[in-house]
Amino acid sequence: MKRVEVEQRCEALVQPILDENHFELWDVEYVKEGANYYLRVYADKEGGITIDDCVTISRALEAKLDEDDFIQEAYILEVSSPGLGRPLKRERDFLRSIGAEVDVKLYQALNGQKEFTGILKEYKDEQILLELEDGELELKRSDIALIRLAFDF
């Protein structure tokens, strides 16, 4: 089974669990790291997700995964918060992050610069509008290698 198929089927299994508990799905990823496969579910809620919340999701999802048994390889299930520097991947990630400070890395330099930090002002038609210190910058999503919420230590 392909990575994308595993992620989609897992998302379909976990979404009712999250809805029931008023959590929000941030992402699902199925990756091989070294000799191990990992099925990772990132969830959040208003005020932040707790370890107990992650345990609740993990136990309920484990039962559904065991019942469905569609993943052939042995894997490790991890349920966690998306973290402070969470990447924006889906349209809903961009829309809920409007007004937030983001770090952007481009595939190719623009005016000699590949990294920008600014306020995400707008997202539409696969383009973002960033408010920088010295003006605004419009970027195509396809030109962005990584965009994530900015955070200061």
C-alpha positions in Angstrom: 0.0 0.0 0.0 1.3 3.4 -0.9 2.2 6.0 1.7 -0.6 8.4 0.6 -3.2 5.6 0.8 -2.1 4.7 4.3 -2.3 8.4 5.4 -5.8 8.8 3.8 -7.2 5.7 5.4 -5.8 6.6 8.7 -7.2 10.1 8.5 -10.6 8.6 7.8 -10.3 6.4 10.9 -9.0 9.1 13.2 -11.3 12.0 12.2 -14.4 10.7 14.0 -12.3 10.2 17.2 -11.1 13.8 16.9 -14.6 15.2 16.2 -16.0 13.3 19.2 -13.4 14.9 21.5 -13.4 18.4 19.9 -9.9 18.0 18.6 -8.6 19.2 15.2 -6.5 17.1 12.9 -3.3 18.9 11.8 -1.7 16.1 9.8 -1.1 12.4 9.3 2.1 11.0 8.0 3.4 7.5 7.3 7.2 7.5 6.9 10.1 5.1 7.1 13.0 6.2 9.2 15.9 3.8 9.3 14.5 0.3 9.7 11.2 1.5 11.2 7.9 2.7 9.8 6.1 5.4 11.7 2.4 6.4 11.5 2.2 9.9 13.0 -1.0 11.7 13.8 -0.7 15.4 14.8 -3.8 16.9 16.6 -4.5 20.1 18.3 -7.3 21.9 20.2 -8.0 25.4 21.5 -5.5 26.0 24.3 -3.2 23.2 23.2 -3.4 19.4 23.3 -2.2 17.5 26.4 -0.5 14.2 26.8 -3.8 12.7 28.1 -5.5 13.9 25.0 -2.8 12.1 22.9 -3.3 8.9 24.9 -7.1 9.1 24.3 -6.6 9.5 20.6 -3.9 6.8 20.4 -5.9 4.1 22.3 -9.0 4.7 20.2 -7.1 4.8 17.0 -5.1 1.7 17.8 -8.3 -0.3 18.2 -9.6 0.9 14.8 -6.3 0.2 13.1 -6.2 -3.3 14.6 -9.8 -3.9 13.5 -9.1 -2.6 9.9 -5.6 -4.1 9.7 -4.7 -2.5 6.3 -1.1 -1.7 7.0 1.1 -4.6 6.1 4.4 -3.5 7.6 5.1 -3.3 11.3 4.9 0.3 12.4 5.1 2.6 15.4 2.0 4.8 16.1 2.8 8.3 17.5 0.1 10.8 18.4 1.3 14.3 19.3 0.9 18.0 19.0 2.1 19.6 15.7 4.6 21.6 17.8 5.4 25.3 17.9 7.1 25.6 14.5 4.4 23.6 12.7 4.5 23.6 8.9 1.5 24.8 6.9 0.6 22.1 4.4 -3.1 22.3 3.6 -5.4 25.1 2.6 -7.0 25.1 6.1 -3.6 25.5 7.7 -3.0 28.6 5.7 -6.5 30.0 6.3 -6.4 29.5 10.1 -2.9 31.1 10.2 -3.8 34.4 8.6 -2.6 37.1 10.9 0.2 34.9 12.4 3.9 35.4 11.9 5.4 32.8 9.5 8.9 31.7 8.3 9.1 31.0 4.6 11.8 29.2 2.7 11.8 29.3 -1.1 13.1 26.8 -3.5 14.9 29.5 -5.5 16.2 32.9 -4.3 14.0 36.0 -4.9 16.0 39.2 -5.2 19.0 37.3 -3.6 17.0 36.0 -0.7 15.5 32.5 0.0 14.1 33.1 3.5 11.5 35.5 4.7 9.7 36.1 8.0 6.5 38.1 8.0 2.8 38.2 8.8 0.6 36.0 6.7 -1.9 38.5 5.4 -3.8 36.5 2.8 -4.1 33.1 1.2 -6.1 32.5 -2.0 -5.7 30.9 -5.3 -2.6 29.0 -4.2 -0.8 32.3 -3.4 0.1 34.0 -0.1 0.6 37.6 0.8 3.2 38.3 3.4 3.5 41.6 5.3 7.2 42.3 5.7 8.9 45.1 7.6 9.6 46.9 4.3 6.3 46.2 2.4 4.3 43.3 1.1 5.4 40.2 -0.8 3.2 37.9 -2.9 4.4 34.4 -3.4 3.1 31.4 -5.3 2.6 28.3 -3.0 4.5 26.2 -5.6 7.6 28.4 -5.1 7.6 27.7 -1.3 9.8 24.9 -0.1 8.6 25.3 3.6 6.3 27.6 5.4 5.7 27.3 9.1 4.5 29.3 12.1 7.4 31.4 13.5 8.3 31.2 17.1 10.8 33.0 19.3 12.7 31.4 22.2 
